[in-house]
């Protein structure tokens, strides 16, 4: 990930999800961390989207949520498994913010089920 890309990602997140904070471990991982509140239970879900710096943006970031609203949509490394309807990850256009949108939709659908 280039410095310019990282700075652009931060600007997008700050405009859409200002309560999420960027983090980075130089040469290792980068991402964003914050909370979404469940619409039915009011449970605060800790959400992290992150990627290995060497892999981003070529590979989509992982989405991690704690606690899990349900037990079926999780991959072995504890990240959310989701499907993009009619769209595959495009490194030139897709962003960390889109991963946060998936997290918010997932929590909205499965909170309290």
C-alpha positions in Angstrom: 0.0 0.0 0.0 1.3 3.4 -0.9 1.4 6.3 1.4 -1.0 8.2 -0.9 -3.5 5.3 -0.9 -3.3 5.1 2.9 -4.0 8.8 3.3 -6.9 8.6 0.9 -8.4 5.7 2.8 -8.1 7.7 6.0 -9.9 10.6 4.4 -12.7 8.4 3.2 -13.2 6.7 6.6 -13.1 10.1 8.4 -15.8 11.4 6.2 -18.1 8.3 6.4 -17.3 6.8 9.8 -15.6 9.6 11.9 -15.7 7.5 15.1 -13.4 4.8 13.5 -9.7 5.3 14.0 -6.8 4.3 11.7 -4.0 2.1 13.0 -0.8 0.7 11.4 2.1 -1.5 12.3 4.7 -0.3 9.8 5.6 -3.1 7.4 2.9 -5.4 8.7 -0.8 -4.4 9.0 -3.0 -1.4 8.6 -6.7 -0.8 9.1 -9.4 0.9 11.1 -11.1 0.2 14.5 -14.3 1.3 16.1 -17.8 0.3 17.1 -21.2 -0.1 15.7 -24.2 -0.4 18.0 -26.7 -3.2 17.4 -30.0 -1.7 16.3 -32.1 -4.1 18.4 -29.9 -5.1 21.3 -27.9 -1.9 21.6 -24.8 -4.1 22.1 -21.6 -2.2 21.1 -19.9 -4.4 18.5 -16.1 -3.9 18.2 -15.2 -3.8 14.5 -11.8 -4.0 13.0 -11.1 -4.0 9.3 -7.4 -4.8 8.5 -5.1 -6.0 5.9 -1.4 -6.9 5.6 0.2 -3.8 4.1 2.0 -5.9 1.5 -1.4 -7.4 0.3 -3.5 -4.2 0.1 -5.2 -3.1 -2.1 -4.7 -6.2 -4.2 -6.5 -8.3 -1.6 -9.7 -7.3 0.2 -9.3 -6.5 3.9 -10.6 -8.8 6.6 -13.6 -7.8 8.8 -13.5 -8.8 12.5 -16.4 -8.3 14.8 -16.6 -8.9 18.6 -18.9 -10.2 19.8 -20.3 -12.3 16.9 -24.0 -11.6 16.5 -24.4 -15.2 15.3 -22.1 -18.2 14.8 -22.4 -19.2 11.1 -20.6 -16.6 9.0 -17.1 -16.8 10.2 -13.9 -18.0 8.6 -11.3 -20.0 10.6 -9.1 -16.9 11.4 -12.2 -15.3 13.0 -13.1 -13.0 10.2 -16.5 -12.4 8.7 -17.3 -14.4 5.6 -19.4 -12.3 3.2 -20.3 -12.4 -0.5 -20.3 -9.4 -2.7 -23.4 -9.5 -4.9 -22.4 -9.2 -8.5 -19.1 -7.6 -7.8 -15.6 -8.8 -7.1 -13.0 -6.8 -5.2 -11.4 -4.2 -7.5 -8.2 -2.8 -6.1 -8.5 0.4 -8.1 -11.9 1.3 -6.8 -12.7 -0.6 -3.6 -11.8 0.6 -0.1 -11.7 -0.2 3.6 -14.8 1.9 3.9 -16.7 -0.7 1.8 -15.7 -3.4 4.2 -17.1 -1.3 7.0 -20.4 -1.0 5.1 -20.5 -4.8 4.9 -19.9 -5.0 8.7 -22.7 -2.4 9.4 -25.1 -4.3 7.2 -24.2 -7.6 8.7 -24.7 -6.3 12.3 -28.0 -4.7 11.2 -29.3 -8.0 9.9 -28.0 -10.4 12.6 -28.0 -8.3 15.8 -30.3 -10.0 18.2 -31.0 -13.1 16.1 
